[in-house]
Amino acid sequence: MDVIDAIKKRRAYRSLIPVNITEDLINDLGNCIRLSASCFNNQPWRYLFVYKPDVLRSMHEVLSSGNEWAKSASMIIAVFCKKEDDCIIHDREYYLFDTGMATAFMILRATELGLVAHPIAGYSPKKTRKILGIPDNYNVIALVIVGKKSDKINPVLSEKQVQAEKIRPSRLNIDEFIYYNRFSKK
Ligand SMILES: Cc1cc2nc3c(=O)[nH]c(=O)nc-3n(C[C@H](O)[C@H](O)[C@H](O)COP(=O)(O)O)c2cc1C
């Protein structure tokens, strides 16, 4: 097994060139999603793959400023779910957790296939629902921007975004978020 390779290789790149989107690719990603774990096997996740050029273009208007780069996407995947479709145990609502896990599987598989699959929160869920016909009772929790990494920096990127193309944004050290056997103040 070499899951570690995909984990290490995955990056939220923003300089993208086009990639051919096929039904095989979508089925491949869908099959990875469906193998993910979920509470009571409820499988609350829903994914809408947008790759038809005219629909893709209409999705440009949902993007927040700062996500201009996503206009170079060859595919935008809308990730949505609703809380009634998954376990609710007292104050614990599992629909976002389970959908997040499944989305991570999809992103890792896309990475393995040599693609960039970059999740974003900077978009209008309301406009997304309207354009794609997603009912109001679904929470559109992310869009995943798909393309191929370009070696040329996208000129629309901010200085910070340009830096992030070159060096992975820094992370907490393990000892800042891991506890051994008992919680303790950091
Ligand atoms: C839930 C979520 C929302 C994000 N939203 C955006 C976004 O709106 N725009 C963007 O450019 N990147 C977005 N990102 C990407 C992060 O900025 C990126 O993952 C982080 O800086 C770490 O970089 P790396 O993934 O390349 O290691 C988002 C990532 C996640 C998981």
The ligand as an SDF file (V2000), in Angstrom:
LIG
                    3D

 31 33  0  0  0  0  0  0  0  0999 V2000
  -12.7140   23.3910    3.7290 C   0  0  0  0  0  0  0  0  0  0  0  0
  -11.6350   24.0570    2.9240 C   0  0  0  0  0  0  0  0  0  0  0  0
  -11.8900   25.2940    2.3600 C   0  0  0  0  0  0  0  0  0  0  0  0
  -10.9230   25.9170    1.5660 C   0  0  0  0  0  0  0  0  0  0  0  0
  -11.2560   27.0730    0.9240 N   0  0  0  0  0  0  0  0  0  0  0  0
  -10.3840   27.6000    0.0430 C   0  0  0  0  0  0  0  0  0  0  0  0
  -10.7560   28.7250   -0.7570 C   0  0  0  0  0  0  0  0  0  0  0  0
  -11.8810   29.2200   -0.7040 O   0  0  0  0  0  0  0  0  0  0  0  0
   -9.8390   29.2150   -1.6070 N   0  0  0  0  0  0  0  0  0  0  0  0
   -8.5900   28.6700   -1.7440 C   0  0  0  0  0  0  0  0  0  0  0  0
   -7.8150   29.1600   -2.5610 O   0  0  0  0  0  0  0  0  0  0  0  0
   -8.1990   27.6090   -1.0070 N   0  0  0  0  0  0  0  0  0  0  0  0
   -9.0740   27.0440   -0.1340 C   0  0  0  0  0  0  0  0  0  0  0  0
   -8.7130   25.9340    0.5910 N   0  0  0  0  0  0  0  0  0  0  0  0
   -7.3610   25.3530    0.4580 C   0  0  0  0  0  0  0  0  0  0  0  0
   -6.4810   25.6830    1.6660 C   0  0  0  0  0  0  0  0  0  0  0  0
   -6.1490   27.0280    1.6460 O   0  0  0  0  0  0  0  0  0  0  0  0
   -5.2580   24.7720    1.6540 C   0  0  0  0  0  0  0  0  0  0  0  0
   -5.6460   23.4420    1.7540 O   0  0  0  0  0  0  0  0  0  0  0  0
   -4.2830   25.1260    2.7880 C   0  0  0  0  0  0  0  0  0  0  0  0
   -3.7610   26.4050    2.6060 O   0  0  0  0  0  0  0  0  0  0  0  0
   -3.1180   24.1410    2.8810 C   0  0  0  0  0  0  0  0  0  0  0  0
   -2.4390   24.0180    1.6520 O   0  0  0  0  0  0  0  0  0  0  0  0
   -2.2100   22.5790    1.0040 P   0  0  0  0  0  0  0  0  0  0  0  0
   -3.5900   21.9270    0.9170 O   0  0  0  0  0  0  0  0  0  0  0  0
   -1.6250   22.8180   -0.3610 O   0  0  0  0  0  0  0  0  0  0  0  0
   -1.2990   21.7890    1.8880 O   0  0  0  0  0  0  0  0  0  0  0  0
   -9.6490   25.3060    1.3870 C   0  0  0  0  0  0  0  0  0  0  0  0
   -9.4050   24.0550    1.9780 C   0  0  0  0  0  0  0  0  0  0  0  0
  -10.3860   23.4270    2.7190 C   0  0  0  0  0  0  0  0  0  0  0  0
  -10.1110   22.0520    3.2930 C   0  0  0  0  0  0  0  0  0  0  0  0
  1  2  1  0
  2  3  1  0
  2 30  2  0
  3  4  2  0
  4  5  1  0
  4 28  1  0
  5  6  2  0
  6  7  1  0
  6 13  1  0
  7  8  2  0
  7  9  1  0
  9 10  1  0
 10 11  2  0
 10 12  1  0
 12 13  2  0
 13 14  1  0
 14 15  1  0
 14 28  1  0
 15 16  1  0
 16 17  1  0
 16 18  1  0
 18 19  1  0
 18 20  1  0
 20 21  1  0
 20 22  1  0
 22 23  1  0
 23 24  1  0
 24 25  2  0
 24 26  1  0
 24 27  1  0
 28 29  2  0
 29 30  1  0
 30 31  1  0
M  END
$$$$
